[in-house]
Amino acid sequence: MAVRVVNGTGIFRCCGVSPPVTALRCCVHQHKSVHFHSSTRYSMARRLHCRLISFLHGVVGIRRYSAQSLVEVFVEELESLRKRGSVRASNKLELKSSEELVQNKLGKQVLEKGLLLEFRKDPERVLLAVAQKPDGKKNWMVSDQNGVMTSIKPQQITFIVPGIKSFDHTEISNFVQKAQDNLDPALLEFAWIELLEKNKSVTVEELAEMIFGSAEPLESYSAHLLLSKDDIYFTALVSKGSYSVYGPRPAVQVEELTRRKGAKEAAEKELEEFVNLLKSARDMPLHAKPPKSTWRSEEKNQKKIESLQAYAIDDCRNEDEKKTAGMILKAMGLAKTAAAAVNLLIDIGYFPVHVNLDLLKLNIRTDYPEEILAAAESLLSESPDLDEVDRKDLTHLKVYAIDVDEADELDDALSATRLQDGRIKVWIHVADPTRLVQPGSIIDKEAMKRGTSVFLPTVTYPMFPEKLAMEGMSLKQGECCKAVTVSVVLHSDGGIAEYSVENSIIKPTYMLTYESATELLHLNLEEEAELRLLSEAATLRLQWRRGQGAIDTSTLETRIKVTNPDDPEPLIRLYVENQAEPAMRLVSEMMILCGEVMATFGSYNNIALPYRGQPQSNIDTSAFDHLPEGPVRSSAIVRIMRAAEMDFRKPTRHGVLGLPGYVQFTSPIRRYMDLLAHYQVKAFLRGDSPPFSAGQLEGMASVVNMNIRVVRRLSSSSLRYWIIEYLRRQPKEKRFSALVLRFIKDRVAAILLMEVGLQASAWVSVGVQVGDEVKVQVEEAHPRDDVLSFKEKVALTDTEA
């Protein structure tokens, strides 16, 4: 605390913002003795003045006294004033001044040339200016502290400095600086204590007289600045134009506001420290950026980084999260947008460059709780096989498991032989996870919540814990595996002659990729006669189904595998698979055959199953005969097809597949609806009642299908992101072959990129028809913004070349 001299008089001034009184360290400046100016109305210094005089004359034997002693008296009295103010903490403040008295304090000052006034330039700024001349009926031209002439409205004026008639606008800056030098919020606390005790209101001039000992223009403006910046001690009781009367807030309210202010200042400091951490991390090289775990090591930082992440994926749980993220972005000088938050999190190393935002947005289950992992371990070590005595030994069969090269778990495999009568018999072997997992168990419930395994270009999230799926359920080459086998004898036309469903033991002979299986078929090796039989059976089945009205919707399918996806430039491997290729057609036809058998088996034995149907069975494909066969025709037909439907009591016709009924059964490790079918069928094979009624299946299916739709959305968006990233990396001059599928509008066509398997759109030249092949180049490719555009590259004629 220091003694400040104002107009020749002294007043004690606190060095900081109201620290605890007992903690104040004080000194005296400029005068050997201390004098207090007291206004004629009420001076908060009067009581202190009397105490000091009493102290100086009342201490016996002391002729010399120190400044420290004087200050101790001052502190003692100030603490006393504070305590008296606190006594009223529980009492509601009732100002004795009536509304009429308050109104009497409000002066009506007419605006005229030369007055010094404060006006609001914009929501963030107030400026001092000198009135120059009227501008119309109500507005005034003023010259502000920056020397700018501007026209202002009366409602923009926030204060007219009293006591000035003709102010030189060149002196405004000097005046402002002097006023700023006078500001000390602690002065308001002293005044508040005095006015609260006397239950009085105050004008700006009266406050200036009270705390500065003068109501001169400079002191009055200083008092105005203190009040305008104050949000603790005083409140405006009445305002009339630019003139206001203020009253002290009740002690309880001041205490609460002080607490809030302290909390706000602490939060602002915490935010500043966090922003500094962000800036530091942003400026670090990639290899030196802090790991993700660092941002979560402290609770205060964890909440902020989580708010920023929630903002980035448009998933703020409440307004506080949204506000926190907005403040962080503003402090970083960034726009308050999700894209800005994403880029910031990438810049600090919290997100990888190719972060999958949809994976975060859709809240996909990626990890397993410890209790689930423990239960899975228990199943692997302790579960008996309830169907062991009923399993048929089929280990003598040559078994082909055909899947993509990076498949983690294998659900199905195939065998075939030719019977003596010339007919073909095929076996579809399906993994048997229900020998381990029981309906309603903790593992089953977790699988139902997931609904399906999630296959992304960067990662796979299995429906079952990985170890359980791989070691306990998946089919393995050269090992005895427990399965459910569907055997079928085909008529010569491809129809089903005989079938059986039974528990089995098999020993897979080959694990083939689609590419290697296709190659073996082309080689036509004598020792792989069984594989050729499977291909022959698939051809018969396709012909039979077409005879039943099946619609061929085979097209190109894109698959991408990304290695080291957290790297800024990960390795991208792109595969385009033609669903009409021999190996893919073989597997597809055998899976469809299994689905037909299971629907027939379920219907014959009255088993509630998830029967799939496609009601649009009367599509007139002849209307599309003018289109080229293949992707062009398939694309046109698919656009008019309706979604599949389910019935849980009886089979319904699947028009697109050309089947009287269909049940998905071949992927119980990957799809929960297939697992439900296994539960029902396995119970029947044991002679037990199926665990679920048709109504229960329907209820479970609604939950599972909802999750499946979310996963499909994620898989689709992830695949598209990496296709666009793949195209972004291609040389600008590279040309791609594209098939024109249809015209969208004018010359804008839907195209299929043959080398990529992606449908897109591009403007094509006049003369190009549906089914034609054109060459296109990538014009724009921005995976984060899902922007991809092409332009046709017309081949040069010989003359042009």
N, C-alpha and C positions, 0 to 999 in steps of 0.2 A: 504494500500500500504506500502511496506517495501523496504528498500534499501538492495539489495542482493550483496554480495561481490564475484566477480568472478576474480580469478587470481590477487588479490590485488586491483582490481578496483571496484567501486560501480555502481550499476544500479538500478533504481526504478523498483520494481516488484509489480504487482497487486495481492491482496490476493484472488481474485475470478475470475470467468469467466466474464470479461468485464462488470461490473455493470455500471450504469450511472455515468459519471465522477463527477457530482455534489454531488453524494451520497458517494463518496469514503472517508473513514476515514483512515488517514495515520499515520505512525510513522517512525522514523529513527533509524537504528540500526548500531552498530559497529564502526561508525566514527563520530567525532564531526563536521567535514566538509564533504562535498559531492564532490567526484571527478568522472568524467565520462571518460571512455576510448573511444576514437574515432578512427575508422579504417581509414586507409589512403585513402580509396575510398569514402565511404559516411557513415557517422554515424548519426543515428537518434538522438543520444544524443547531437550532437554538438550544435544545436540550443538551447537546454535546458541549456547546459553548459554556453553559452554566456549570456542567460537571467539571470542565477543565478549570474554570475560575475557582470553583470550590476546592479542587485538588491543589492548585497552586498556593492558595492562602491557608489551607487547612492542615498542611503537613508540618508538624512542629519540628524545628531543628534542621530543616532542610532549606538551605538558601539557594542551592543550584539544583536544577532538575534536568533530566535527559529527555530527548525526543522519544526515546523508547517508552518512557513512563507515560508521556502524553498519549501515545498511540495505544498503550494498554488500556487507558481510560476510555478511549474511543471504541476500541474493540469490545470492552465490557458493556458499554452502553448499546452498541449495535446488536450484540447478542441478546441483550435485554429486550430491545425492540423486536427482534425476530421471535423471541419466545412469546411476547405479548401478541404478535401476529398469529402465532401458532395456536394460541388459546382459542382463537376464533375459527379454527379449522373446521370445527363441527357445526358452526353456525352459518347459515346462509347470509351472504352479504346483502344488506339492504341500505342503499345509498339514501342519505337523508334528503339530498337535493331532489326536489320534485321535477317532473317533466318541464314544468314552467320555468323553474330556475335554470335547468339545463339549456332550454331554448334561449334564455336571456344571455347566456354566455356566448351564444353563436352570433358572431357579427356578420353583417352582410357587406362584403367588400366589393365595390364596383371595379371591374377591370378597366384599367386605363394605361396609357403609354408610360413606359418607364418602370412598371412594376416587375419585380423579380418573382417568377413563378416556377413551379415544378409541374411537368406534364408527362403523361404516359405515352412514350413513343411507340411501343409495341408491348405485347404481353410480358416480355422479358426485361424491358428497359424503361427507366424514367430519367428525364433530363431536366436541367435547369435552363431557363430561357428568360429573355427580357421582352415584354410586350412592346410591339412597335406600332401597329395600327390595326383598326378593324378590317375584317375581310368578309364583306357581306353583312347580313343582319346580326349574326351571332358569332361567327368565327373571328379569330384574330391571327394576324401575322406576328410570329415571334422569331427572335434570333437566339438559337440555342448555344450551349457551351462549346459546341464544335464549330460555331460560326455559320451554321446553316440556317437560312430563312425557311420557315415552313408555316403552313396554315393549320391551326388546331381548333378543335371543337371545345366548347365549354366543359363537356363531360370528360375531356381528357385531362383537365387540370386537377392535380391531386393536392396542391398546396400553394398558397400565395404568401410569400415571406413578408411578415408585417414590418412596418416602420421604414419602408423604402419607397421613395417616390420617383426617383430617376436614377436607375442603375446602369452603369456602363457595361455592356455585354462582354467587353474584352476582359473584365475582371471576374467573370463567372468561374473560370477554372481555379483561380486563386481562392475565391470564396468557398468553393467546394472542398478544396484541400484543407483549408482551415477548419471547416465543419467536420471533416473526417477525423482531423486530429483531436477533436473534442469528444469523439464517441467512445463511450465505455459503458457496456450494458450493466455493469455493477451499479452505476448511478441510478438506474431504474429500480433496482432492488431496494436501495435506500429510500427512494421516494415512495415506492409501493408500501413499505412498512409504515411510513408516516401517514400516508393517505388512508391505508386500511384501518389504522388505529382511530383516525378521525372520521372515517366513513364519508370521505369527500371525493368529489370528482374534480377534474382539472382540465384546463385548456393547455394548448402547446405553450403559450406565453407564460402561463402560470407555472408550468413544469420547468421552463427555462429559468425563471426567477428562482425557483426552488432549488434546482441542482447546480446552476451555474452562477446564481446571484445576480442575474441580469436577464432582461427580456429584449435585449437588443437583437437586430436582425440575425446576426451570426449565431447567437445562443438559441434563438427561437427555432432557426432552421436545424440546428444540431439536435434540439429536443424533438423536433418533428422526425428527423431521421431515426433517432432512437426508438420512437414510438412506432414508426412504420416498419422497422425491422423486428420489433418485439412481438413474440408470440407466447409470452409467459405471463407477464405481470399485469398488463393493462388491456382493456378492451374498449373499443369505441362505443359509447353509449348512444350518441346522436351525431349524425353528420348532416351538414347542410352545405351543399356545394363542396368547396375545398376546405371547409372549416368543420372541426370535430371537437367533441368533448369526450374525455376518456375517464374511465373509472377503474379502480384497482380490482383485480379478480379476487375471489375468495381464496383463503389460504389453502384449502383442500384442493381446489382446482389448480393453483400454482404448483403445489407439490406434485400433482399428477402430471401436469405439463412438463415440469422439470424432469421428472422421471422419464417421460416419453422422449424428451429432447436428448437426454443422456443416452437412452437406448438407440435413438436415431443416429447420434454422432458415433456411437460404437459400431453400429451397422455400416455406416458410411466408411469408417476406417477399415473395417473388415473387407468391405467391397473394394476399396482402394488397394489393399494388400493382395486380394485375389486377382484384380485386374493386372497388377504388376507381375504376378506369377504367369498370367496368360501371355502378356507381352514378352516376357523373358523366354517362355517356351516357344512362342511363335517365331522368335528370332534365332532359335537354335537350329543347327543343321539336323537333318532327318535322323541320323544315327545317335544324336545326343539328346533327343527329346525325351522327357520323362515318361515312364511307362504308365499305362492306364490306371494301374493300381495306386500310383502316387496321388492321383487326384481324389481318391476315395479313402485315403489314409486318415484324414481329419474330417470330423463330422461337418464343420463349417464349410469346408471346401466341397465335400461330397454333396451337400444340399444344393450348392450353386452349380456344380457341374451337372447334376441331375436335372436342375431347372433348365439349363442350357440345352441338354439333350432332349428333354420333353418339348421344348420350344422348337427344336430342329425338326422333330417328327410330328408337330401339331398334336401333341398329346399332353398338354399341361393339365394337371389334375385340379388345379384351383387358380384363382386370380393371383395369389402370392407367387406361385411358380412363374406365371406369365410376367408379372411385374419384375421379379428378380432377373429373369433372362433379359427383359427389355433394358433394365438399368445396366447390365453387363455389356450388352451390345452398344448402348449409347456411350458408355465410358470407353469402349474400344474404338469409338468413332465409326461404328458400322450401322447399317440400316436395321430396323427392327423387323427382320424377315426371317423365315425359316431357312432360306438359302444362305443368308449371312451367318446364321448359327451353325449350319452344317459346315460351311467353309472354315469358320473359326475353329471348330472342333477337329477338323482335318489338319489345319495349320499348326495346332499345338500337339498333334500326334495322338489325340484321344480317339479319334476315328481314323481308320485307314483311308487311303485315298478313294478306294472303291467300296466304301461302307454300304451295306445293304440296308437302306432305310426302311424298306417295306418289312424286312424281317423284324425290325424294332417296332414299327408302327402296328403290325398285326399281332404282336405279342405271342409269337410262335414259341411253343415249348421246346427248348433246345437242350436243357440239362435234366438229369434225373435226381430227385431227392435221395439222400442217403438211405432212407428206409426202403425205397424201391430197389436200389442197387443191392442192398442186403438180402431182400426177398428173392431177387434174381439169383444171387449166389446160392441161397438155400435150395432153390429149385434144381439147380445144376447138380448139387451134391446129394440130395435126398429123395427126389421125386421118383416113385415107382411107376412102371408102365402098366396102366390098367388094362390095356388091350394086348398085352404080350402073348397070351395064349391064343388069341384069335388072329394074329398076324400071319399073312401068307408069305412064304419065302419066295421072293422073285429075284434073288441075287444072281440067278443064272442068265437073266436078260441083259442084253447090251443096252445101256442107258445113256442117252444123250441129254446133257443139260446145256441149253443154248441161251445166252443172254449177252448184254453189253459187256465190254471188256472190263469195266470198273465196278461191276455189280458186287456189292458187299455180302448180300445174302441171296441164296438161290431157293426159290419157292417150288419150282417145278422142273420136271425132266420127262423124256419121252422114250418109248420103245415101240418096236413094230416087228411083225412077222407075217409071212404069207401062209395061210392054212392050206391043207391038202386040197380043199375044194377050190382053191384059187382066190378066195376072199382075203382081204387084209384085216389083220387084227392089230389094233394099236393100244398102247397103255399110256395113260397120262398120270404120272406120279406127282403127287402134291405133298409138300412138307407138312408135318403133323405137329404143329405147336400146341394143340389142345391136349397132347399127352402130358404136357408140363403145366399148362395154365388152365385153371378152372374158372368157370363163370363166377363173377362177383368177387374174385380174389383181388388183392391190392394191385397185382400186375395187370390183371384184366381191366380194372377201373382206370389205371393210368393209360393203357392202350386205347381205351374208348375215348378218353379226353383228347388224345392226339388224333385219332381217327384214321391216320395214314402215316406212312413214312414220308419224309420230306426230302425230295431229291433236287438239289440246287447245283448250278455249275461249280460252286466253290466248296460245297460240303453236303453231307447227308445226315439227316437227323432221323434215326430209326424209330419205328413205332414201339419196339421193345428195346430194353437195354442192350447195347451192342454185344456184350459178351454172351448174353442169353440167346440172342438171335443167331450169332455166328457159331457158337459151340453147341448149343442145345437144340436148335431148330433147323438151321440151314442144311441143305443137302451138300455133301462133300465128296469130291472125286476119290474113288478107291476105298471108301469107308462104307460100312453097313449103316444105312440110314432108315429111320422109321418114317413111314409115309402113309397117305391114304391114296389108293390107286383106283382109277376109273379105267376099266378095260372096255373096248368097243370093237365089235365085229361089224364091218361095213358091207352093205350090199354093193354090187358092182356099179350102181349108179351113185354111190356115196351116201345113201340113206343108212340109218342105224338098223342093223339086223338083230344084234344082241348087245347087252351091256351088263356090267356088274360094278359094284362099289364095295371095296373091302380094305381093311387095314393090312399093311404090308411092310416087308423089309426089302430094300433095294440096295444096289451097290453101283452108284454112278460110274460109268466107264470113261466118258469124255466130258470135259467142261469146254465148250466151244463158244467163241464169239459169233455174231451174225456173219461177219466177214469170212471167218475161217469155215463156217458151216456152208456158206454159199460157194466158197472155193472147192470144198470137198464134193459138193453136188456137181459142180462143173467138171471136176476130174473124173466123175463116174467110176470110182474105184470099186472093184469087185468085192473087196473086203469090207466095204461100207454099204453093203446091200440094204441093211436095216434103215440107214439114213435115206436111201433112195425110195424105199417103201413108204417112209413117212412123207416124203415129198409127193409121191404118187397119191397117197391118201389125202393129202391137203388139196391136191388138184381135183380129186373126185368130190371132196366136200364143197369146194368153191363152186363147182358146176352144179351140184345138187342144190345149194343155197340160192344160186341165181335162178334156178328153176322154180324156187319157192318165192321168188320176188325180191331176193336180196339186192341191195344197192351197193355197188363198189365205191367206197369213199377213200380209197388209198391215195396217198399223196406223199410229198416229201416231208420228212420230219428232221428237225435240227436238234443236235445234242452238242453241248459244250462242256469241256472239262478245263477248269482253271487251276493251275498249280501256283502255290504261294500267293494266294489272293490278297494278303496284306501288304505285299510289295506294291510300290507305285506303278511298276510295269510288269505284272505277272505274266506267266506263259499261258496263252490261250490256245487250246486245241479244239477245232470245230469239226464236227462230223455231220454229214447230211445223209440220212438214211431213207431210201426209197422203200416204202411199205409194200411195194409190189415185188421187191427182190425175193428170190426163192426161199432163203432161210427165214426171212421175216414173215413171208406168207405162210410158210410151213408152221411156225410156232403159233401165229395168229389163228390159223384154222384149227389147230389142235386145242387151243384154249377155248375157242368158240364151241367146238365139239363137246368138250368137258362141260361147259355151261348148259348145253342142251340136255345132256344126259342127266345132270343134277336136277334140272327142272322137271324132267320126266320122272326121275326117281322120287323126288319130293311130292309130286302130284299123285303118283301111284300109291305112295305110302302115307298120304295125307299129313305131310310134315310142313309146318309153318316155316317158310324160308323167304329171304329177300328176292322175290321174283322180279326181274327187270323186263319191261316191255317198251316198245316204241309204237305208239298208237297210229302213227301215220303210215299205214301199211298199203295205201292205194296211190302212192306217188307214181305218176305217169312219166317214167323215164324217157319215153319216146319223144317227149317235148324237148329233150336236151340232146337228141341224136345229131343235131346239126353242129354241136360243139365237138371239138377234138377230144377223143378218148384220153383219159388220164387226169392230171391235175385241173385242167380247165373245166371239164365236165363235172368232176367230183366237187370242185369249189362251188359251182352253180347249184348242184343238188343239195349240198350241205347247208346252203344259205336258206333253203325253204323247209328244212327238217325241224321238227319239234323235239323238245327235250325228252329224254327217256322218263318213264314213270315206273313206280314200284307198287307191287301188290304182295301182301305177306300171307295170303291164304291159298292162292292158286296161281298157276302160270298165266301170263297174258302174252299175246303174240308180239314178237319183236320184228316189226316190218322191215327195218333196215337190214337186219341180219338174216331175215327170211326164216325165222325159227318160230315154232309154236310156243316156246317158252325158253327162258334163259336165266341162269343163276351164276353170278361170279363166284368162283370157288378156288382158283389157282394161285392166289397170292395172300394166304392167311398170315404171313409174317409181315406183309407190307400194308394190307388193307383190313380195317376192322370189320367191314361188312362181310368180307370173305371169312373172317374168323367166326363171326356169328353163324354163318352157314355151316362151318365145321362143327361148332358146338351142337347144333341141332342134329346133324347127320350122324356124328360120332355117338351121341346118346342113343339114337335109333339103332345103330349097329350093335350096341351093347345090350339092347333090349330094354333100355330105360326110356322114360318119358323125356321129350325134348325140354331143355331148361326154360325156354321162353315161349309164350303164346304169341299169336299173330299181333295182338294189340301191343304187347311189350316190345316186340321187334320193331313195330312201327314207331313207337315213342323213342326207342334207342336210335333208330335210323335218322330221325329228324335232327337229333343232336349231332350225330356223326357226320351227316351230310353237310351240315352247317360248317363244321370244322374243315371238311374236305374242300368246300368252296373257297374258304380262306386260303388254304394251302395251294389250290390251283391258281388263285390270283397271284400269290407270292411266286410260285414257280414260273408263271408266265412273265411277270414283270422282271424277274431275275434273268431269265433267258434272254429277253429282249435287251436288257441293259448290256449284257456281255456280247451280244451280237453287234450292237451299235458300237461298243468299244472295239470289237474286232475290226469292224469296217472303218472306224476312225483311224486305225493304225495302218490301213492299206495305203499304198502309194496313190497320190491324188489322180494320176493319169490312168489308173487301173480301170479296165472296163469289165462289167459283169453281164452275163447272159441273163435275160429276164423274159418270162413268158407272160403275155398279156392275158389276164383272166377275164376282165370285163372293163367297161368304161363307167366311171363314176359320174363325171360331168364334163361335157364338151370333149376335150382331148386329154383330160386327166384320167389315167387308167390305173386299175388295180393290177399290180404285177407280182410275179413270183420269181425271186432271185434263185436261179437253179443251183448255183454254187454254194448258196448260203441257206436255202430253204426258208427264206423269210418273205412274207407278203408285205408289200409296201405300195406306194403310189408314185406316179411320175407323169409328167406331161409328155405325150408322144406325138410325133409328127402326123400330118394328114396322110391317109393311105394305109396306116397301120390298122390291122384288124384283130379281133379277139382270136387268140390262138397263135398269133405271130410271135416270133422271138425277136427281141430288140436288144441293143447294147446300151447300158446305162453306166453313168459314173456317179460316185457319191458327191453330193454338193455340200451338205452339212451333216455332221455326226457329232452330237453332244449327248452322251449317255445319261449324265446326271439330270439333264432337262428333258430327256426323252424326245430329242429332236433328231430326225433322220429324213433327209430329202435326197432325191436323185434327179438327174437330168439325162435325157436321151442323148446319146452320141451317134449322130447319123454318119454312116460310112461315106467317105469321099468317093465321088465318081472318078473314073480314069482321067477325065478332063481336068477336074479340080485338083487331083493329085499331081 
